Amino acid sequence: MSQFGHASAVYWTGQHNATNLWNPRYTWRCGCPISSRHNNALSFKGSDSLGHRVSNAYAIRTRPMKNVQPLQVVCMDYPRPELESTVNYLEAAYLSSSFRTSPRPDKPLKVVIAGAGLAGLSTAKYLADAGHKPILLEARDVLGGKVAAWKDDDGDWYETGLHIFFGAYPNVQNLFGELGINDRLQWKEHSMIFAVPNKPGEFSRFDFLDILPAPLNGIWAILKNNEMLTWPEKVKFAIGLLPAMVGGQAYVEAQDGLTVKDWMRKQGVPDRVTTEVFIAMSKALNFINPDELSMQCILIALNRFLQEKHGSKMAFLDGNPPERLCRPIVDHIQSLGGEVQLNSRIQKIELNKDGTVKNFLLNNGNVIEGDVFVFATPVDILKLLLPEDWKEVPYFRKLEKLVGVPVINVHIWFDRKLRNTYDHLLFSRSHLLSVYADMSVTCKEYYDPHRSMLELVFAPAEEWISKSDQEIIDATTKELAKLFPDEISADQSKAEILKYHVVKTPRSVYKTVPDCEPCRPLQRSPVEGFYLAGDYTKQKYLASMEGAVLSGKFCAQAIVQDYELLASRSQKKLAEASLV
C-alpha cells in the first residue's frame, strides 16, 4: 500500500496561540470533516516482510453518517519545552552541524544503505548534509521501519507501534528542528499517568512542577504521589538509587549484568516498588518484565528523566509517521542528490575476493554497487543475510546474543467516545498491556469527536505472537473491561467494537537482557567499507527512536572520517576494473 498521494483525513483551517486561562496550553481551532463509513466489511491485503506481519482489518459493523457538517473543535496542547539550552541538545546540535560544515568531498561517495527506518534515514540524511550521495533501499513499500504505518480502506491509519517523543531525545529533537517540522509534535502536560488496578477507572499521577529545576521536579513528582508507594517505600527506593546518583555513567554501565528485579532486591528496595512502578516501566521501555530486563536500561532512562528538567516530557506526532516524519527526511535527502528506493529487498550481500562488499543483490535481480555499504536493518535481518565468510569474525559473532523482542500493537475503533481516557500516554499496569492512548484525542490527524480509537501495546507478547487476531482482541477487551468498567465489557454489551487492526512484529527492538551491552557493535565494522546503523549498535541511549537516530549520525560520522581511505579504495577498484 502506497503511503504517498493520500489526502489527510483531517484538515486544519487555522492555528491560534491563545492561552487558556485555566491551563497554560497552546490552542488550535480546526475544522474536522468526518468521513462517511460504509456498511460493507473491510478487507485488504496484509504485508509480510522483514519479519513484520500486518493483519487484515476486521469490521464487526460500521454505520454511515449522514449530513455531517465540519465541526469547530479545540485541540489543546502544551507549548514546546525549552530544550535548546540543555547540554545534550547542544551536543546533538554540534554533531549535526559538523556534517554541514565539513569540507566538501572532491568526489562524493556513493553510499548504499539497507533499511529506511529511522536509523537508515538518519544515516542518509547526514551523509547528504556532508556532500555524499546516499542510496537508501527499503524492502517494503512504506517508510519508517519500526515506525511504519498503513492506511486502511476507510482512510484510517494504523501503526507498527505507539510512538512517544521525549524531551530527553536530543538528536530526535534536533532532527525535527533541522527539517523545520517542530510544530508537528503535540506536547502534553508534564505528567506520567498510571491506571490503578485495584480502583478501575482511576489514575495515579506523577506531576512534574515546571517551576522546579531537575532533579527537584522529578523528586517532587515522586513525593507527591501517595497512591502507588508508601513513604517507607519511597525512602528505601531513594536510598537504593543513591549509588546510581553518585556513581554516574560508570555505575550505570556496571549494572548491565543484573535484571531490574535482582537489582531492586540487592539494593533493599521492596518488591512492591517493582510491582507498582517498574513492571509498567519495563514493558514500556523494552516490552518485557523486570525479571528479564537489564537494570542498565532502567537507570539510563531514570538518568535522563531526572537530570533533565524536560526529559520526561512527552509529545505525540500530529499524524502518521511515514508522511509526517519520514517523508520530510526523504525530501531533504533527495533535494541534496540522494536516492530512496522502496520495494528493494536485499537477497544477498555479495563479496569481493578480499572479503569486502562487492554489491547488494536484490530480490528483483537488480545489482546495486557503491563505494560504501551500510546495513541499517534490525539486527535479526542482518544475521539472516550475513555472508558465511564473516560469521566467525568476533565483531559479527557476538551479534548472536542480540535478538529482537516480539511486540504486538492493537488498534480498536469504538462506536462511542470513551470518557475514561486522557489526552496523554497512559500506563495500563495490566499483565497483558503495556501503554495505551486514545489516539482520537491525542493526535490531530486521528481526531474524532464522536468515537474513540484506542492504540495499545500488547506486551510481553512472546506467548501471543502466534495466536490469532481474534484471540488477541478478546484478551485485550477483557483487560479493557477492567480499565473501563462502566464503558467496556468483554461481551460488547456496552461500547461496541466497530473494527480493529492487529500489527505483529515478531522481532522488534533487541531484547535488553543482562550482559547484552558488550555485544552491541560499533558502527564501523572490521570489513573495510561496511558499516552498521540501528538502535542495537553502540550509543548511549536505549533501543529507541533516539537511539536509532543517534546511531545513524554515528554511522555517517564514521564514513565522513574515513573518507580518504574510502575514496582511495574506490579509485583502486575503478583502476582494476579498467584493466579487465
Secondary structure, DSSP 4 states (H G I P E B T S, - for coil): ---SSPPPSS-----B-PPBTTB--EEEEEEEPPPP--SSPP----EEETTEEEPPPEES------SPPPEEEEEEEBPPP--TTSHHHHHHHHHHHHHHHSPPPSS--EEEEE--BHHHHHHHHHHHHTT-EEEEE-SSSSSBGGG-EEE-TTS-EEESS---EETT-HHHHHHHHHHT-GGGEEE--SEEEEE-TTSTT-EEEEEPPTTSPTTHHHHHHHHH--SS--HHHHHHHHHHHHHHHHHHHHHHHHGGGSBHHHHHHHTT--HHHIIIIIHHHHHHHHSS-TTTSBHHHHHHHHHHHHHSTTTT-EEEESS-HIIIIIHHHHHHHHHTT-EEESS--EEEEEE-TTSSEEEEEETTS-EE--SEEEE-S-HHHHHHH--GGGTTSHHHHGGGG--BPPEEEEEEEESS--SS--SS-EE---SSEEEEEEHHHH-STT--SS--EEEEEE-S-TTTTTS-HHHHHHHHHHHHHHHSTTT--TT-SSSPEEEEEEEEESS-SB---TT-GGGPPPSB-SSTTEEE-STTSS-SS-SSHHHHHHHHHHHHHHHHHTHHHHHHHHHHHHHHHHH-
